[in-house]
Amino acid sequence: MGGSHAVVLVLADAQSWVRRFVDVFISVYILLIFAHILLSWVRVGYSPTLARVQRFLFDTCDPYLRIFRRFIPALGPIDISPILAIFLLIILDRVLTSVL
């Protein structure tokens, strides 16, 4: 009887770990999208460090944002696809948190 209680505790701990991991992962990805947006407004010039950061943000965020850019055209110079992308990540986080 004590063994089944220990299994339940281990599963509950694993479940809370997965829930925290998903929450942190989605939060960090949202922050990366915000940083990508902010750095897209700034000219980097010749700064190798900023160029690397900008390239990293482009490589990590652009594949996800490209999904939304296929369906949502830019409104002149304004790209609203990150807004929808972040909104969908927040909904996904809430759904996964309620499921887990």
Distance bins in CASP14 RR format, pairs under 12 A and 6 or more apart:
PFRMAT RR
TARGET T0000
AUTHOR 0000-0000-0000
RMODE 2
METHOD distances of the structure
MODEL  1
1 7 0 0 0 0 0 1 0 0 0 0 0
1 8 0 0 0 0 0 1 0 0 0 0 0
2 8 0 0 0 0 1 0 0 0 0 0 0
2 9 0 0 0 0 1 0 0 0 0 0 0
3 9 0 0 0 0 1 0 0 0 0 0 0
3 10 0 0 0 0 1 0 0 0 0 0 0
4 10 0 0 0 0 0 1 0 0 0 0 0
4 11 0 0 0 0 0 1 0 0 0 0 0
5 11 0 0 0 0 0 1 0 0 0 0 0
5 12 0 0 0 0 0 1 0 0 0 0 0
6 12 0 0 0 0 0 1 0 0 0 0 0
6 13 0 0 0 0 0 1 0 0 0 0 0
7 13 0 0 0 0 0 1 0 0 0 0 0
7 14 0 0 0 0 0 1 0 0 0 0 0
8 14 0 0 0 0 0 1 0 0 0 0 0
8 15 0 0 0 0 0 1 0 0 0 0 0
9 15 0 0 0 0 0 1 0 0 0 0 0
9 16 0 0 0 0 0 1 0 0 0 0 0
10 16 0 0 0 0 0 1 0 0 0 0 0
10 17 0 0 0 0 0 1 0 0 0 0 0
11 17 0 0 0 0 0 1 0 0 0 0 0
11 18 0 0 0 0 0 1 0 0 0 0 0
11 100 0 0 0 0 0 1 0 0 0 0 0
12 18 0 0 0 0 0 1 0 0 0 0 0
12 19 0 0 0 0 0 1 0 0 0 0 0
12 100 0 0 0 0 0 1 0 0 0 0 0
13 19 0 0 0 0 0 1 0 0 0 0 0
13 20 0 0 0 0 0 1 0 0 0 0 0
14 20 0 0 0 0 0 1 0 0 0 0 0
14 21 0 0 0 0 0 1 0 0 0 0 0
14 100 0 0 0 0 0 1 0 0 0 0 0
15 21 0 0 0 0 0 1 0 0 0 0 0
15 22 0 0 0 0 0 1 0 0 0 0 0
15 96 0 0 0 0 0 1 0 0 0 0 0
15 97 0 0 0 0 0 1 0 0 0 0 0
15 99 0 0 0 0 0 1 0 0 0 0 0
15 100 1 0 1 0 0 0 0 0 0 0 0
16 22 0 0 0 0 0 1 0 0 0 0 0
16 23 0 0 0 0 0 1 0 0 0 0 0
16 97 0 0 0 0 0 1 0 0 0 0 0
16 100 0 0 0 0 1 0 0 0 0 0 0
17 23 0 0 0 0 0 1 0 0 0 0 0
17 24 0 0 0 0 0 1 0 0 0 0 0
17 100 0 0 0 0 1 0 0 0 0 0 0
18 24 0 0 0 0 0 1 0 0 0 0 0
18 25 0 0 0 0 0 1 0 0 0 0 0
18 96 0 0 0 0 1 0 0 0 0 0 0
18 97 0 0 0 0 0 1 0 0 0 0 0
18 99 0 0 0 0 0 1 0 0 0 0 0
18 100 1 0 1 0 0 0 0 0 0 0 0
19 25 0 0 0 0 0 1 0 0 0 0 0
19 26 0 0 0 0 0 1 0 0 0 0 0
19 93 0 0 0 0 1 0 0 0 0 0 0
19 94 0 0 0 0 0 1 0 0 0 0 0
19 95 0 0 0 0 0 1 0 0 0 0 0
19 96 1 0 0 1 0 0 0 0 0 0 0
19 97 1 0 0 1 0 0 0 0 0 0 0
19 98 0 0 0 0 1 0 0 0 0 0 0
19 99 0 0 0 0 1 0 0 0 0 0 0
19 100 1 0 1 0 0 0 0 0 0 0 0
20 26 0 0 0 0 0 1 0 0 0 0 0
20 27 0 0 0 0 0 1 0 0 0 0 0
20 93 0 0 0 0 0 1 0 0 0 0 0
20 96 0 0 0 0 0 1 0 0 0 0 0
20 97 0 0 0 0 1 0 0 0 0 0 0
20 100 0 0 0 0 1 0 0 0 0 0 0
21 27 0 0 0 0 0 1 0 0 0 0 0
21 28 0 0 0 0 0 1 0 0 0 0 0
21 93 0 0 0 0 0 1 0 0 0 0 0
21 96 0 0 0 0 0 1 0 0 0 0 0
21 97 0 0 0 0 0 1 0 0 0 0 0
21 100 0 0 0 0 1 0 0 0 0 0 0
22 28 0 0 0 0 0 1 0 0 0 0 0
22 29 0 0 0 0 0 1 0 0 0 0 0
22 89 0 0 0 0 0 1 0 0 0 0 0
22 92 0 0 0 0 1 0 0 0 0 0 0
22 93 1 0 0 1 0 0 0 0 0 0 0
22 94 0 0 0 0 0 1 0 0 0 0 0
22 95 0 0 0 0 0 1 0 0 0 0 0
22 96 1 0 1 0 0 0 0 0 0 0 0
22 97 1 0 0 1 0 0 0 0 0 0 0
22 98 0 0 0 0 0 1 0 0 0 0 0
22 99 0 0 0 0 1 0 0 0 0 0 0
22 100 1 0 0 1 0 0 0 0 0 0 0
23 29 0 0 0 0 0 1 0 0 0 0 0
23 30 0 0 0 0 0 1 0 0 0 0 0
23 89 0 0 0 0 0 1 0 0 0 0 0
23 90 0 0 0 0 0 1 0 0 0 0 0
23 92 0 0 0 0 0 1 0 0 0 0 0
23 93 1 0 0 1 0 0 0 0 0 0 0
23 94 0 0 0 0 1 0 0 0 0 0 0
23 95 0 0 0 0 0 1 0 0 0 0 0
23 96 0 0 0 0 1 0 0 0 0 0 0
23 97 1 0 0 1 0 0 0 0 0 0 0
23 98 0 0 0 0 0 1 0 0 0 0 0
23 100 0 0 0 0 1 0 0 0 0 0 0
24 30 0 0 0 0 0 1 0 0 0 0 0
24 31 0 0 0 0 0 1 0 0 0 0 0
24 93 0 0 0 0 0 1 0 0 0 0 0
24 97 0 0 0 0 0 1 0 0 0 0 0
25 31 0 0 0 0 0 1 0 0 0 0 0
25 32 0 0 0 0 0 1 0 0 0 0 0
25 89 0 0 0 0 1 0 0 0 0 0 0
25 92 0 0 0 0 0 1 0 0 0 0 0
25 93 0 0 0 0 1 0 0 0 0 0 0
25 96 0 0 0 0 0 1 0 0 0 0 0
26 32 0 0 0 0 0 1 0 0 0 0 0
26 33 0 0 0 0 0 1 0 0 0 0 0
26 64 0 0 0 0 0 1 0 0 0 0 0
26 85 0 0 0 0 0 1 0 0 0 0 0
26 86 0 0 0 0 1 0 0 0 0 0 0
26 88 0 0 0 0 0 1 0 0 0 0 0
26 89 1 0 1 0 0 0 0 0 0 0 0
26 90 1 0 0 1 0 0 0 0 0 0 0
26 91 0 0 0 0 0 1 0 0 0 0 0
26 92 1 0 0 1 0 0 0 0 0 0 0
26 93 1 0 1 0 0 0 0 0 0 0 0
26 94 0 0 0 0 1 0 0 0 0 0 0
26 95 0 0 0 0 0 1 0 0 0 0 0
26 96 0 0 0 0 1 0 0 0 0 0 0
26 97 0 0 0 0 1 0 0 0 0 0 0
27 33 0 0 0 0 0 1 0 0 0 0 0
27 34 0 0 0 0 0 1 0 0 0 0 0
27 86 0 0 0 0 0 1 0 0 0 0 0
27 89 0 0 0 0 1 0 0 0 0 0 0
27 90 0 0 0 0 1 0 0 0 0 0 0
27 92 0 0 0 0 0 1 0 0 0 0 0
27 93 1 0 0 1 0 0 0 0 0 0 0
27 97 0 0 0 0 0 1 0 0 0 0 0
28 34 0 0 0 0 0 1 0 0 0 0 0
28 35 0 0 0 0 0 1 0 0 0 0 0
28 60 0 0 0 0 0 1 0 0 0 0 0
28 61 0 0 0 0 0 1 0 0 0 0 0
28 89 0 0 0 0 0 1 0 0 0 0 0
28 93 0 0 0 0 0 1 0 0 0 0 0
29 35 0 0 0 0 0 1 0 0 0 0 0
29 36 0 0 0 0 0 1 0 0 0 0 0
29 57 0 0 0 0 0 1 0 0 0 0 0
29 60 1 0 0 1 0 0 0 0 0 0 0
29 61 1 0 0 1 0 0 0 0 0 0 0
29 63 0 0 0 0 0 1 0 0 0 0 0
29 64 1 0 0 1 0 0 0 0 0 0 0
29 65 0 0 0 0 0 1 0 0 0 0 0
29 82 0 0 0 0 0 1 0 0 0 0 0
29 85 0 0 0 0 1 0 0 0 0 0 0
29 86 0 0 0 0 1 0 0 0 0 0 0
29 88 0 0 0 0 0 1 0 0 0 0 0
29 89 1 0 0 1 0 0 0 0 0 0 0
29 90 0 0 0 0 0 1 0 0 0 0 0
29 92 0 0 0 0 0 1 0 0 0 0 0
29 93 0 0 0 0 1 0 0 0 0 0 0
30 36 0 0 0 0 0 1 0 0 0 0 0
30 37 0 0 0 0 0 1 0 0 0 0 0
30 61 0 0 0 0 0 1 0 0 0 0 0
30 64 0 0 0 0 0 1 0 0 0 0 0
30 82 0 0 0 0 1 0 0 0 0 0 0
30 83 0 0 0 0 0 1 0 0 0 0 0
30 85 0 0 0 0 1 0 0 0 0 0 0
30 86 1 0 1 0 0 0 0 0 0 0 0
30 87 0 0 0 0 0 1 0 0 0 0 0
30 88 0 0 0 0 0 1 0 0 0 0 0
30 89 1 0 1 0 0 0 0 0 0 0 0
30 90 1 0 0 1 0 0 0 0 0 0 0
30 91 0 0 0 0 0 1 0 0 0 0 0
30 92 0 0 0 0 0 1 0 0 0 0 0
30 93 0 0 0 0 1 0 0 0 0 0 0
31 37 0 0 0 0 0 1 0 0 0 0 0
31 38 0 0 0 0 0 1 0 0 0 0 0
31 57 0 0 0 0 0 1 0 0 0 0 0
31 60 0 0 0 0 0 1 0 0 0 0 0
31 61 0 0 0 0 0 1 0 0 0 0 0
31 86 0 0 0 0 0 1 0 0 0 0 0
31 89 0 0 0 0 0 1 0 0 0 0 0
32 38 0 0 0 0 0 1 0 0 0 0 0
32 39 0 0 0 0 0 1 0 0 0 0 0
32 53 0 0 0 0 0 1 0 0 0 0 0
32 54 0 0 0 0 0 1 0 0 0 0 0
32 56 0 0 0 0 1 0 0 0 0 0 0
32 57 1 0 0 1 0 0 0 0 0 0 0
32 58 0 0 0 0 0 1 0 0 0 0 0
32 59 0 0 0 0 0 1 0 0 0 0 0
32 60 1 0 1 0 0 0 0 0 0 0 0
32 61 1 0 1 0 0 0 0 0 0 0 0
32 62 0 0 0 0 0 1 0 0 0 0 0
32 64 0 0 0 0 1 0 0 0 0 0 0
32 65 0 0 0 0 0 1 0 0 0 0 0
32 82 0 0 0 0 0 1 0 0 0 0 0
32 85 0 0 0 0 0 1 0 0 0 0 0
32 86 0 0 0 0 0 1 0 0 0 0 0
32 89 0 0 0 0 0 1 0 0 0 0 0
33 39 0 0 0 0 0 1 0 0 0 0 0
33 40 0 0 0 0 0 1 0 0 0 0 0
33 57 0 0 0 0 1 0 0 0 0 0 0
33 58 0 0 0 0 0 1 0 0 0 0 0
33 60 0 0 0 0 1 0 0 0 0 0 0
33 61 1 0 1 0 0 0 0 0 0 0 0
33 62 0 0 0 0 1 0 0 0 0 0 0
33 63 0 0 0 0 0 1 0 0 0 0 0
33 64 1 0 0 1 0 0 0 0 0 0 0
33 65 1 0 0 1 0 0 0 0 0 0 0
33 68 0 0 0 0 0 1 0 0 0 0 0
33 79 0 0 0 0 0 1 0 0 0 0 0
33 81 0 0 0 0 0 1 0 0 0 0 0
33 82 1 0 1 0 0 0 0 0 0 0 0
33 83 0 0 0 0 1 0 0 0 0 0 0
33 84 0 0 0 0 0 1 0 0 0 0 0
33 85 1 0 0 1 0 0 0 0 0 0 0
33 86 1 0 1 0 0 0 0 0 0 0 0
33 87 0 0 0 0 0 1 0 0 0 0 0
33 88 0 0 0 0 0 1 0 0 0 0 0
33 89 0 0 0 0 1 0 0 0 0 0 0
33 90 0 0 0 0 0 1 0 0 0 0 0
34 40 0 0 0 0 0 1 0 0 0 0 0
34 41 0 0 0 0 0 1 0 0 0 0 0
34 57 0 0 0 0 1 0 0 0 0 0 0
34 61 0 0 0 0 1 0 0 0 0 0 0
34 82 0 0 0 0 1 0 0 0 0 0 0
34 83 0 0 0 0 0 1 0 0 0 0 0
34 85 0 0 0 0 0 1 0 0 0 0 0
34 86 1 0 0 1 0 0 0 0 0 0 0
34 89 0 0 0 0 0 1 0 0 0 0 0
35 41 0 0 0 0 0 1 0 0 0 0 0
35 42 0 0 0 0 0 1 0 0 0 0 0
35 50 0 0 0 0 0 1 0 0 0 0 0
35 53 0 0 0 0 1 0 0 0 0 0 0
35 54 0 0 0 0 1 0 0 0 0 0 0
35 56 0 0 0 0 1 0 0 0 0 0 0
35 57 1 0 1 0 0 0 0 0 0 0 0
35 58 0 0 0 0 0 1 0 0 0 0 0
35 60 0 0 0 0 1 0 0 0 0 0 0
35 61 0 0 0 0 1 0 0 0 0 0 0
35 82 0 0 0 0 0 1 0 0 0 0 0
36 42 0 0 0 0 0 1 0 0 0 0 0
36 53 0 0 0 0 1 0 0 0 0 0 0
36 54 0 0 0 0 1 0 0 0 0 0 0
36 55 0 0 0 0 0 1 0 0 0 0 0
36 56 0 0 0 0 1 0 0 0 0 0 0
36 57 1 0 1 0 0 0 0 0 0 0 0
36 58 1 0 0 1 0 0 0 0 0 0 0
36 59 0 0 0 0 1 0 0 0 0 0 0
36 60 1 0 0 1 0 0 0 0 0 0 0
36 61 1 0 1 0 0 0 0 0 0 0 0
36 62 1 0 0 1 0 0 0 0 0 0 0
36 63 0 0 0 0 0 1 0 0 0 0 0
36 64 0 0 0 0 1 0 0 0 0 0 0
36 65 1 0 0 1 0 0 0 0 0 0 0
36 79 0 0 0 0 0 1 0 0 0 0 0
36 81 0 0 0 0 0 1 0 0 0 0 0
36 82 1 0 0 1 0 0 0 0 0 0 0
36 85 0 0 0 0 0 1 0 0 0 0 0
36 86 0 0 0 0 0 1 0 0 0 0 0
37 54 0 0 0 0 0 1 0 0 0 0 0
37 57 0 0 0 0 1 0 0 0 0 0 0
37 58 0 0 0 0 0 1 0 0 0 0 0
37 61 0 0 0 0 1 0 0 0 0 0 0
37 62 0 0 0 0 0 1 0 0 0 0 0
37 65 0 0 0 0 1 0 0 0 0 0 0
37 78 0 0 0 0 0 1 0 0 0 0 0
37 79 0 0 0 0 1 0 0 0 0 0 0
37 80 0 0 0 0 0 1 0 0 0 0 0
37 81 0 0 0 0 0 1 0 0 0 0 0
37 82 1 0 1 0 0 0 0 0 0 0 0
37 83 0 0 0 0 1 0 0 0 0 0 0
37 85 0 0 0 0 0 1 0 0 0 0 0
37 86 0 0 0 0 1 0 0 0 0 0 0
38 50 0 0 0 0 0 1 0 0 0 0 0
38 53 0 0 0 0 0 1 0 0 0 0 0
38 54 0 0 0 0 0 1 0 0 0 0 0
38 57 0 0 0 0 1 0 0 0 0 0 0
38 61 0 0 0 0 0 1 0 0 0 0 0
38 82 0 0 0 0 0 1 0 0 0 0 0
39 45 0 0 0 0 0 1 0 0 0 0 0
39 47 0 0 0 0 0 1 0 0 0 0 0
39 50 1 0 0 1 0 0 0 0 0 0 0
39 51 0 0 0 0 0 1 0 0 0 0 0
39 52 0 0 0 0 0 1 0 0 0 0 0
39 53 1 0 0 1 0 0 0 0 0 0 0
39 54 1 0 1 0 0 0 0 0 0 0 0
39 55 0 0 0 0 0 1 0 0 0 0 0
39 56 0 0 0 0 0 1 0 0 0 0 0
39 57 1 0 0 1 0 0 0 0 0 0 0
39 58 0 0 0 0 1 0 0 0 0 0 0
39 61 0 0 0 0 0 1 0 0 0 0 0
40 53 0 0 0 0 0 1 0 0 0 0 0
40 54 0 0 0 0 1 0 0 0 0 0 0
40 57 0 0 0 0 1 0 0 0 0 0 0
40 58 0 0 0 0 1 0 0 0 0 0 0
40 61 0 0 0 0 1 0 0 0 0 0 0
40 62 0 0 0 0 0 1 0 0 0 0 0
40 65 0 0 0 0 0 1 0 0 0 0 0
40 77 0 0 0 0 0 1 0 0 0 0 0
40 78 0 0 0 0 0 1 0 0 0 0 0
40 79 0 0 0 0 1 0 0 0 0 0 0
40 81 0 0 0 0 0 1 0 0 0 0 0
40 82 0 0 0 0 1 0 0 0 0 0 0
41 54 0 0 0 0 0 1 0 0 0 0 0
41 77 0 0 0 0 0 1 0 0 0 0 0
41 78 0 0 0 0 0 1 0 0 0 0 0
41 79 0 0 0 0 0 1 0 0 0 0 0
41 82 0 0 0 0 0 1 0 0 0 0 0
42 50 0 0 0 0 1 0 0 0 0 0 0
42 51 0 0 0 0 0 1 0 0 0 0 0
42 53 0 0 0 0 0 1 0 0 0 0 0
42 54 0 0 0 0 1 0 0 0 0 0 0
42 57 0 0 0 0 0 1 0 0 0 0 0
43 50 0 0 0 0 1 0 0 0 0 0 0
43 51 0 0 0 0 0 1 0 0 0 0 0
43 54 0 0 0 0 0 1 0 0 0 0 0
44 50 1 0 1 0 0 0 0 0 0 0 0
44 51 1 0 1 0 0 0 0 0 0 0 0
44 52 0 0 0 0 1 0 0 0 0 0 0
44 53 0 0 0 0 1 0 0 0 0 0 0
44 54 1 0 1 0 0 0 0 0 0 0 0
44 55 0 0 0 0 1 0 0 0 0 0 0
44 57 0 0 0 0 0 1 0 0 0 0 0
44 58 0 0 0 0 0 1 0 0 0 0 0
45 51 1 0 0 1 0 0 0 0 0 0 0
45 54 0 0 0 0 0 1 0 0 0 0 0
47 53 0 0 0 0 1 0 0 0 0 0 0
47 54 0 0 0 0 1 0 0 0 0 0 0
47 55 0 0 0 0 0 1 0 0 0 0 0
48 54 0 0 0 0 0 1 0 0 0 0 0
48 55 0 0 0 0 0 1 0 0 0 0 0
49 55 0 0 0 0 0 1 0 0 0 0 0
49 56 0 0 0 0 0 1 0 0 0 0 0
50 56 0 0 0 0 0 1 0 0 0 0 0
50 57 0 0 0 0 0 1 0 0 0 0 0
51 57 0 0 0 0 0 1 0 0 0 0 0
51 58 0 0 0 0 0 1 0 0 0 0 0
52 58 0 0 0 0 0 1 0 0 0 0 0
52 59 0 0 0 0 0 1 0 0 0 0 0
53 59 0 0 0 0 0 1 0 0 0 0 0
53 60 0 0 0 0 0 1 0 0 0 0 0
53 61 0 0 0 0 0 1 0 0 0 0 0
54 60 0 0 0 0 0 1 0 0 0 0 0
54 61 0 0 0 0 0 1 0 0 0 0 0
54 62 0 0 0 0 0 1 0 0 0 0 0
55 61 0 0 0 0 0 1 0 0 0 0 0
55 62 0 0 0 0 0 1 0 0 0 0 0
56 62 0 0 0 0 0 1 0 0 0 0 0
57 63 0 0 0 0 0 1 0 0 0 0 0
57 64 0 0 0 0 0 1 0 0 0 0 0
57 65 0 0 0 0 0 1 0 0 0 0 0
57 82 0 0 0 0 0 1 0 0 0 0 0
58 64 0 0 0 0 0 1 0 0 0 0 0
58 65 0 0 0 0 1 0 0 0 0 0 0
58 66 0 0 0 0 0 1 0 0 0 0 0
59 65 0 0 0 0 0 1 0 0 0 0 0
59 66 0 0 0 0 0 1 0 0 0 0 0
61 67 0 0 0 0 0 1 0 0 0 0 0
61 68 0 0 0 0 0 1 0 0 0 0 0
61 69 0 0 0 0 0 1 0 0 0 0 0
61 79 0 0 0 0 0 1 0 0 0 0 0
61 81 0 0 0 0 0 1 0 0 0 0 0
61 82 0 0 0 0 1 0 0 0 0 0 0
61 85 0 0 0 0 1 0 0 0 0 0 0
61 86 0 0 0 0 0 1 0 0 0 0 0
61 89 0 0 0 0 0 1 0 0 0 0 0
62 68 0 0 0 0 0 1 0 0 0 0 0
62 69 0 0 0 0 1 0 0 0 0 0 0
62 79 0 0 0 0 0 1 0 0 0 0 0
62 81 0 0 0 0 0 1 0 0 0 0 0
62 82 0 0 0 0 0 1 0 0 0 0 0
62 85 0 0 0 0 0 1 0 0 0 0 0
63 69 0 0 0 0 0 1 0 0 0 0 0
63 70 0 0 0 0 0 1 0 0 0 0 0
63 85 0 0 0 0 0 1 0 0 0 0 0
64 70 0 0 0 0 0 1 0 0 0 0 0
64 81 0 0 0 0 1 0 0 0 0 0 0
64 82 0 0 0 0 1 0 0 0 0 0 0
64 84 0 0 0 0 0 1 0 0 0 0 0
64 85 1 0 0 1 0 0 0 0 0 0 0
64 86 0 0 0 0 0 1 0 0 0 0 0
64 88 0 0 0 0 1 0 0 0 0 0 0
64 89 0 0 0 0 1 0 0 0 0 0 0
64 92 0 0 0 0 0 1 0 0 0 0 0
65 71 0 0 0 0 0 1 0 0 0 0 0
65 72 0 0 0 0 0 1 0 0 0 0 0
65 74 0 0 0 0 0 1 0 0 0 0 0
65 79 0 0 0 0 1 0 0 0 0 0 0
65 80 0 0 0 0 0 1 0 0 0 0 0
65 81 1 0 1 0 0 0 0 0 0 0 0
65 82 1 0 0 1 0 0 0 0 0 0 0
65 83 0 0 0 0 0 1 0 0 0 0 0
65 84 0 0 0 0 1 0 0 0 0 0 0
65 85 1 0 1 0 0 0 0 0 0 0 0
65 86 0 0 0 0 1 0 0 0 0 0 0
65 88 0 0 0 0 0 1 0 0 0 0 0
65 89 0 0 0 0 0 1 0 0 0 0 0
66 72 0 0 0 0 0 1 0 0 0 0 0
66 79 0 0 0 0 0 1 0 0 0 0 0
66 81 0 0 0 0 1 0 0 0 0 0 0
66 82 0 0 0 0 0 1 0 0 0 0 0
66 85 0 0 0 0 1 0 0 0 0 0 0
67 81 0 0 0 0 1 0 0 0 0 0 0
67 82 0 0 0 0 0 1 0 0 0 0 0
67 84 0 0 0 0 1 0 0 0 0 0 0
67 85 1 0 0 1 0 0 0 0 0 0 0
67 88 0 0 0 0 1 0 0 0 0 0 0
67 89 0 0 0 0 0 1 0 0 0 0 0
68 74 0 0 0 0 0 1 0 0 0 0 0
68 79 0 0 0 0 1 0 0 0 0 0 0
68 80 0 0 0 0 1 0 0 0 0 0 0
68 81 1 1 0 0 0 0 0 0 0 0 0
68 82 1 0 0 1 0 0 0 0 0 0 0
68 83 0 0 0 0 1 0 0 0 0 0 0
68 84 1 0 1 0 0 0 0 0 0 0 0
68 85 1 0 1 0 0 0 0 0 0 0 0
68 86 0 0 0 0 1 0 0 0 0 0 0
68 87 0 0 0 0 1 0 0 0 0 0 0
68 88 0 0 0 0 1 0 0 0 0 0 0
68 89 0 0 0 0 0 1 0 0 0 0 0
69 79 1 0 0 1 0 0 0 0 0 0 0
69 80 0 0 0 0 1 0 0 0 0 0 0
69 81 1 0 1 0 0 0 0 0 0 0 0
69 82 0 0 0 0 1 0 0 0 0 0 0
69 83 0 0 0 0 0 1 0 0 0 0 0
69 84 0 0 0 0 1 0 0 0 0 0 0
69 85 0 0 0 0 1 0 0 0 0 0 0
70 81 0 0 0 0 1 0 0 0 0 0 0
70 84 0 0 0 0 0 1 0 0 0 0 0
70 85 0 0 0 0 0 1 0 0 0 0 0
71 80 0 0 0 0 0 1 0 0 0 0 0
71 81 0 0 0 0 1 0 0 0 0 0 0
71 84 0 0 0 0 1 0 0 0 0 0 0
71 85 0 0 0 0 0 1 0 0 0 0 0
71 88 0 0 0 0 0 1 0 0 0 0 0
72 78 0 0 0 0 0 1 0 0 0 0 0
72 79 0 0 0 0 1 0 0 0 0 0 0
72 80 1 0 0 1 0 0 0 0 0 0 0
72 81 1 0 1 0 0 0 0 0 0 0 0
72 82 0 0 0 0 1 0 0 0 0 0 0
72 83 0 0 0 0 1 0 0 0 0 0 0
72 84 1 0 0 1 0 0 0 0 0 0 0
72 85 0 0 0 0 1 0 0 0 0 0 0
72 87 0 0 0 0 0 1 0 0 0 0 0
72 88 0 0 0 0 0 1 0 0 0 0 0
73 79 0 0 0 0 1 0 0 0 0 0 0
73 80 0 0 0 0 1 0 0 0 0 0 0
73 81 0 0 0 0 1 0 0 0 0 0 0
74 80 1 0 0 1 0 0 0 0 0 0 0
74 81 1 0 0 1 0 0 0 0 0 0 0
74 82 0 0 0 0 0 1 0 0 0 0 0
75 81 0 0 0 0 0 1 0 0 0 0 0
75 83 0 0 0 0 0 1 0 0 0 0 0
79 85 0 0 0 0 0 1 0 0 0 0 0
80 86 0 0 0 0 0 1 0 0 0 0 0
80 87 0 0 0 0 0 1 0 0 0 0 0
81 87 0 0 0 0 0 1 0 0 0 0 0
81 88 0 0 0 0 0 1 0 0 0 0 0
82 88 0 0 0 0 0 1 0 0 0 0 0
82 89 0 0 0 0 0 1 0 0 0 0 0
83 89 0 0 0 0 0 1 0 0 0 0 0
83 90 0 0 0 0 0 1 0 0 0 0 0
84 90 0 0 0 0 0 1 0 0 0 0 0
84 91 0 0 0 0 0 1 0 0 0 0 0
85 91 0 0 0 0 0 1 0 0 0 0 0
85 92 0 0 0 0 0 1 0 0 0 0 0
86 92 0 0 0 0 0 1 0 0 0 0 0
86 93 0 0 0 0 0 1 0 0 0 0 0
87 93 0 0 0 0 0 1 0 0 0 0 0
87 94 0 0 0 0 0 1 0 0 0 0 0
88 94 0 0 0 0 0 1 0 0 0 0 0
88 95 0 0 0 0 0 1 0 0 0 0 0
89 95 0 0 0 0 0 1 0 0 0 0 0
89 96 0 0 0 0 0 1 0 0 0 0 0
90 96 0 0 0 0 0 1 0 0 0 0 0
90 97 0 0 0 0 0 1 0 0 0 0 0
91 97 0 0 0 0 0 1 0 0 0 0 0
91 98 0 0 0 0 0 1 0 0 0 0 0
92 98 0 0 0 0 0 1 0 0 0 0 0
92 99 0 0 0 0 0 1 0 0 0 0 0
93 99 0 0 0 0 0 1 0 0 0 0 0
93 100 0 0 0 0 0 1 0 0 0 0 0
94 100 0 0 0 0 0 1 0 0 0 0 0
END
